[in-house]
Amino acid sequence: MQKARPTANKRLRERQRADRRKEKAQRRVESNARRAQAPPRPQGEDPDIAGIRPGPQPSPYAEMGDDLSVEAAGDDLTEE
């Protein structure tokens, strides 16, 4: 018995997979180059959490001038 030849669909899938690998490799090269050119990060404090203090945080609505508070919003959710 003879084996079936690879179909055109399989060749197309393999070509697409190879193209995706090439694109991914190119993105990696670009990303590494971008990181190498970026200024160094400041040492000592994580910029994602800079300025956050332990405990309750101020309401983000206070800056907008709204009288909404976290406690009032929470009370509405618990009522049934």
Secondary structure, DSSP 8 states (H G I E B T S, - for coil): -------HHHHHHHHHHHHHHHHHHHHHHHHHHHHHHS----SSS-TTSTT--SS----TTGGGT----HHHHHHHHH--
